[in-house]
Amino acid sequence: MEEDSIRLQKYLASCGVASRRKCEEYILEGLVKVNEETVHELGTKINPNKDIVTFKGREIKKDKEEFVYILLNKPIRLCYNCKRPI
């Protein structure tokens, strides 16, 4: 398998459809399609960059992850985890 391939239920869970266990139930119920073919078995691997995944007729896409970095400065003379005050 390709390096980018991941399990279908993990992909659905990371896209916010449901929990991974609930996504497994949806796959077994036949509510999930990959490239217009209904998937009924667990452990199916997909490539999120190439394959089209639909759940109940709606296409599922993962949003790009954006990280936000916050820099906080500690005020002068403030001591964390100290036993005695300064």
C-alpha atoms as an extended CHARMM CRD file, in Angstrom:
* protein
*
        86  EXT
         1         1  MET       CA              0.0000000000        0.0000000000        0.0000000000  PROA      1               0.0000000000
         2         2  GLU       CA              1.0170000000        3.5860000000       -0.4730000000  PROA      2               0.0000000000
         3         3  GLU       CA              2.5100000000        5.6660000000        2.2760000000  PROA      3               0.0000000000
         4         4  ASP       CA             -0.4810000000        8.0610000000        2.3090000000  PROA      4               0.0000000000
         5         5  SER       CA             -3.0820000000        5.3220000000        2.7030000000  PROA      5               0.0000000000
         6         6  ILE       CA             -5.0450000000        5.1340000000        5.9560000000  PROA      6               0.0000000000
         7         7  ARG       CA             -7.9070000000        3.0010000000        7.2090000000  PROA      7               0.0000000000
         8         8  LEU       CA            -11.3120000000        4.2340000000        6.1140000000  PROA      8               0.0000000000
         9         9  GLN       CA            -12.8110000000        4.3830000000        9.6150000000  PROA      9               0.0000000000
        10        10  LYS       CA             -9.8550000000        6.4040000000       10.8790000000  PROA      10              0.0000000000
        11        11  TYR       CA            -10.2480000000        8.8580000000        7.9820000000  PROA      11              0.0000000000
        12        12  LEU       CA            -13.9810000000        9.2730000000        8.6480000000  PROA      12              0.0000000000
        13        13  ALA       CA            -13.3560000000        9.8500000000       12.3570000000  PROA      13              0.0000000000
        14        14  SER       CA            -10.6500000000       12.4310000000       11.6640000000  PROA      14              0.0000000000
        15        15  CYS       CA            -13.0590000000       14.2830000000        9.3620000000  PROA      15              0.0000000000
        16        16  GLY       CA            -15.5630000000       14.5380000000       12.2060000000  PROA      16              0.0000000000
        17        17  VAL       CA            -18.2280000000       12.1430000000       10.9450000000  PROA      17              0.0000000000
        18        18  ALA       CA            -18.3780000000       10.1640000000       14.2070000000  PROA      18              0.0000000000
        19        19  SER       CA            -16.1530000000        8.1900000000       16.5500000000  PROA      19              0.0000000000
        20        20  ARG       CA            -13.9950000000        5.5020000000       14.9840000000  PROA      20              0.0000000000
        21        21  ARG       CA            -16.1610000000        2.7100000000       16.4360000000  PROA      21              0.0000000000
        22        22  LYS       CA            -19.3560000000        4.3540000000       15.1570000000  PROA      22              0.0000000000
        23        23  CYS       CA            -17.7390000000        4.7840000000       11.7300000000  PROA      23              0.0000000000
        24        24  GLU       CA            -17.0690000000        1.0380000000       11.7120000000  PROA      24              0.0000000000
        25        25  GLU       CA            -20.7950000000        0.4600000000       12.2380000000  PROA      25              0.0000000000
        26        26  TYR       CA            -21.6140000000        2.8310000000        9.3660000000  PROA      26              0.0000000000
        27        27  ILE       CA            -19.2310000000        0.9320000000        7.0830000000  PROA      27              0.0000000000
        28        28  LEU       CA            -20.8190000000       -2.4130000000        7.9780000000  PROA      28              0.0000000000
        29        29  GLU       CA            -24.2960000000       -0.9270000000        7.3480000000  PROA      29              0.0000000000
        30        30  GLY       CA            -23.1990000000        0.0920000000        3.8320000000  PROA      30              0.0000000000
        31        31  LEU       CA            -23.5590000000        3.8480000000        4.3450000000  PROA      31              0.0000000000
        32        32  VAL       CA            -20.0330000000        4.6270000000        3.1280000000  PROA      32              0.0000000000
        33        33  LYS       CA            -18.8440000000        4.6390000000       -0.4830000000  PROA      33              0.0000000000
        34        34  VAL       CA            -15.3350000000        4.9640000000       -1.8540000000  PROA      34              0.0000000000
        35        35  ASN       CA            -15.1090000000        5.9930000000       -5.5020000000  PROA      35              0.0000000000
        36        36  GLU       CA            -18.8480000000        5.2540000000       -5.9550000000  PROA      36              0.0000000000
        37        37  GLU       CA            -18.4550000000        1.6780000000       -4.6330000000  PROA      37              0.0000000000
        38        38  THR       CA            -20.1190000000        0.6900000000       -1.3530000000  PROA      38              0.0000000000
        39        39  VAL       CA            -17.6500000000       -0.6170000000        1.2240000000  PROA      39              0.0000000000
        40        40  HSD       CA            -18.8210000000       -3.3850000000        3.5840000000  PROA      40              0.0000000000
        41        41  GLU       CA            -15.5760000000       -4.5990000000        5.1260000000  PROA      41              0.0000000000
        42        42  LEU       CA            -13.4720000000       -3.0640000000        7.8590000000  PROA      42              0.0000000000
        43        43  GLY       CA             -9.7970000000       -2.3420000000        7.3630000000  PROA      43              0.0000000000
        44        44  THR       CA            -10.2520000000       -0.9380000000        3.8690000000  PROA      44              0.0000000000
        45        45  LYS       CA             -7.4190000000        1.4560000000        3.1290000000  PROA      45              0.0000000000
        46        46  ILE       CA             -7.8760000000        4.6350000000        1.1410000000  PROA      46              0.0000000000
        47        47  ASN       CA             -5.6850000000        7.4120000000       -0.1600000000  PROA      47              0.0000000000
        48        48  PRO       CA             -7.3340000000       10.6590000000        0.9750000000  PROA      48              0.0000000000
        49        49  ASN       CA             -5.5820000000       12.6080000000       -1.7840000000  PROA      49              0.0000000000
        50        50  LYS       CA             -6.9770000000       10.4310000000       -4.6010000000  PROA      50              0.0000000000
        51        51  ASP       CA            -10.0870000000        8.5810000000       -3.4140000000  PROA      51              0.0000000000
        52        52  ILE       CA            -13.5410000000       10.1530000000       -3.1410000000  PROA      52              0.0000000000
        53        53  VAL       CA            -15.3110000000        9.1450000000        0.0730000000  PROA      53              0.0000000000
        54        54  THR       CA            -19.0450000000        9.6830000000        0.5360000000  PROA      54              0.0000000000
        55        55  PHE       CA            -21.1630000000        9.1340000000        3.6320000000  PROA      55              0.0000000000
        56        56  LYS       CA            -24.9430000000        9.0310000000        3.1760000000  PROA      56              0.0000000000
        57        57  GLY       CA            -24.4950000000       10.5840000000       -0.2580000000  PROA      57              0.0000000000
        58        58  ARG       CA            -22.4140000000       13.5090000000        0.9920000000  PROA      58              0.0000000000
        59        59  GLU       CA            -18.7530000000       13.8430000000        0.0270000000  PROA      59              0.0000000000
        60        60  ILE       CA            -16.3840000000       13.8380000000        2.9830000000  PROA      60              0.0000000000
        61        61  LYS       CA            -13.2260000000       15.9230000000        2.8490000000  PROA      61              0.0000000000
        62        62  LYS       CA            -10.7000000000       16.5830000000        5.5470000000  PROA      62              0.0000000000
        63        63  ASP       CA            -10.0160000000       20.2230000000        6.2920000000  PROA      63              0.0000000000
        64        64  LYS       CA             -6.4230000000       21.2930000000        6.2070000000  PROA      64              0.0000000000
        65        65  GLU       CA             -4.9680000000       21.3280000000        9.6690000000  PROA      65              0.0000000000
        66        66  GLU       CA             -3.8690000000       24.7720000000       10.7010000000  PROA      66              0.0000000000
        67        67  PHE       CA             -1.7790000000       25.2190000000       13.7760000000  PROA      67              0.0000000000
        68        68  VAL       CA             -1.8890000000       28.3210000000       15.9080000000  PROA      68              0.0000000000
        69        69  TYR       CA              1.1540000000       29.0930000000       18.0000000000  PROA      69              0.0000000000
        70        70  ILE       CA              0.7270000000       31.3510000000       21.0030000000  PROA      70              0.0000000000
        71        71  LEU       CA              3.6860000000       32.8490000000       22.7930000000  PROA      71              0.0000000000
        72        72  LEU       CA              3.1080000000       33.8720000000       26.3770000000  PROA      72              0.0000000000
        73        73  ASN       CA              5.6080000000       35.7790000000       28.4530000000  PROA      73              0.0000000000
        74        74  LYS       CA              5.7480000000       35.2540000000       32.1730000000  PROA      74              0.0000000000
        75        75  PRO       CA              5.4670000000       38.5190000000       34.1240000000  PROA      75              0.0000000000
        76        76  ILE       CA              8.5470000000       39.5860000000       36.0640000000  PROA      76              0.0000000000
        77        77  ARG       CA              8.7940000000       38.3050000000       39.6580000000  PROA      77              0.0000000000
        78        78  LEU       CA              6.1270000000       35.6540000000       39.0870000000  PROA      78              0.0000000000
        79        79  CYS       CA              7.3200000000       32.2270000000       40.1240000000  PROA      79              0.0000000000
        80        80  TYR       CA              5.5220000000       29.0210000000       39.1780000000  PROA      80              0.0000000000
        81        81  ASN       CA              5.9830000000       25.8360000000       41.1970000000  PROA      81              0.0000000000
        82        82  CYS       CA              7.9310000000       27.6250000000       43.9050000000  PROA      82              0.0000000000
        83        83  LYS       CA              7.5400000000       26.7560000000       47.5460000000  PROA      83              0.0000000000
        84        84  ARG       CA              8.4920000000       30.2070000000       48.8110000000  PROA      84              0.0000000000
        85        85  PRO       CA              7.3630000000       33.6320000000       47.5730000000  PROA      85              0.0000000000
        86        86  ILE       CA              9.9130000000       36.0110000000       46.1180000000  PROA      86              0.0000000000
